Amino acid sequence: MAQQGNQLDRVKFCCSICLDLLKDPVTIPCGHSYCMDCIKSFWDGEDQKGIYSCPQCRKTFIPRPVLEKSTMFADLLEELKKTGLQAAPADHCYAGPEDVACDFCSGRKLKAIKSCLICLASYCEKHLQPHYESPAFKKHQLVEPSKNLQQNICSRHDEVMKMFCRTDQKCICYLCSVDEHKGHDTVSAAAERTERQRELEVSRQEIQQRIQDREKDVKLLQQEVEAINHSADTTVEDSEKIFTQLIHLIQKRSSDVKQQIRSQQETEVRRVKELQEKLEQEITELKRRDAELKQLSHTEDHTQFLHNYPSLSALSESTHSSSINIRPLTHFEDVTAAVSELRDKLQDILTDRWTNISLAVTDPDVLLSQPGPGPEPKSRDGFLRCSCEITLDPNTANTLLLLSEENRKVTFIDQHQSYSSHPDRFTDWRQVLSRESLTGRCYWEVEMRGDVSVAVAYKNISRAGFGNECGFGYNDKSWSLYCYQNSFEFYYNKISTSISGPRSSRVGVYLDHRAGILSFYRVSETRTLLHRVQTTFTQPLYAGLLIWPGSSAELCKVK
């Protein structure tokens, strides 16, 4: 009875959230009690709803009740602990439907913490102790709890399967090895596990290497995005400044024209006003003279007429009509025509230059204002006359690249080659350069399998590390055409240009070093221009190849 009472006490004084004895007990408005921290955490999860409930009776409260420690309840728990009250095993210690149960617990079973491959049984912490304490269990093999221990038993001989048949690729017991599997290639399960574990580690290393490679690729792409964004932002800012200056220049010229027109307008109006005033004075004088003559003409006394006639003043010299320069009403239309002509010319210039600007946006390396001194070949014979024999330099090849005996073909292999140490070798990028330097006019072709980058680079391109300063097309010392399975992409100084069109297994490269021309062609029955760069080369160039995993490339003899 005392034991039953003790168990009853444990149930009454346990928190229904953590299933342990109450700690800092609090009683909520519905009358149920919980640990202070437990009910706080439970209600924190209901903050978004704004409605707080009891985990047992589900009664709700608004607003969130204020919690106060139940001092009397806490004191009672302390007294009961002194009389031997202990926490019952929490519910989470008992085995559920998905858990491995202890095979030796009676009644409600506890969770197993280990399984024994020799006993073929699972044990909770209490029932596992003999395996730790008794020498009889010293050689038993303990593993994480497993529900599949019976799978280790041979269904035919009811023996533990400690052997592995490599012929049939299955686990067997010792009796199977001398019975139906007699003569087969059999080893111990431990030995097969060791072999498979070794293969597993190799696979993991390959996967981890690929993860590192992809992470580096992702990082490079992120750097490329940052470079594109930075370049675009800078160019937009510079373009806005230039166009603002152009607008200010036009506005200033507009103001100058306006000022000149107003000044000329003022001069012309003043000249006309002066002439008009002079003419009005002459009209007044003529009217006065006419009045005098009219009065004299009406004199009836002949003597008086003749006496007064000589006293009339002579007429002043009249303003000649030729001195009045009446200009046409189109006096300033010449200016309008001149401004219109300027507008049309500026519009033509902007239209012409806009094509160059658009090309520069889509292909920053094309400088149409710098034509080469010599024509680029158009026919196969023309390219043949420029063809050159190129071989690959083993001292530059990454150790994951295998070169052919003639040093014309390179293949990516997942095994480091025993190349001697050399300062010219690419340590991380899977790249190789040609032995020959390229100047003048050169043409060569590359036959590819898989993903390959066809490039040219200066000799002083960096070799050590995986930084942009080493990768073809990711710096200002190399130009590279990336040839993927379904597309082409040109790279220079981390800026990429997508190229449309079907993929070809062969690419031709034409270089006119002096003219600063570098062209890439898709080669099939005909040659199709993929991309052309026109720039200034300051050093001799070397042909380069970047080989992706599972790919290869060969420098072909052009025929």
Secondary structure, DSSP 8 states (H G I E B T S, - for coil): -HHHHHHHHHHHTB-TTT-SB-SSEEE-TTS-EEEHHHHHHHHHTTTTTT-EE-TTT--EESS-----B-HHHHHHHHHHHHTT------GGGB--TTS-B-TT--SS-BB-SEEETTTTEEE-HHHHHHHHH-GGGTT--EES--S-GGGGB-TTT--B--EEETTTTEEE-HHHHTTTTTTS-EEEHHHHHHHHHHHHHHHHHHHHHHHHHHHHHHHHHHHHHHHHHHHHHHHHHHHHHHHHHHHHHHHHHHHHHHHHHHHHHHHHHHHHHHHHHHHHHHHHHHHHHHHHHHHHHT---HHHHHHHGGGS--------GGG-----TTTTHHHHHHHHHHHHHHHHHHHHHHHHHHHHHH-TT--TTS--SS----SHHHHHHHB----B-GGGS-TTEEE-TTS-EEEE-SS-------TTS-SSS-EEEEEEEE-SEEEEEEEEESSEEEEEEETTS--SSSSTTTSTTSSTTEEEEEE-SS-EEEEETTEEEEE-S---SEEEEEEETTTTEEEEEEESSSEEEEEEEE----S-EEEEEEE-TT-EEEEE---
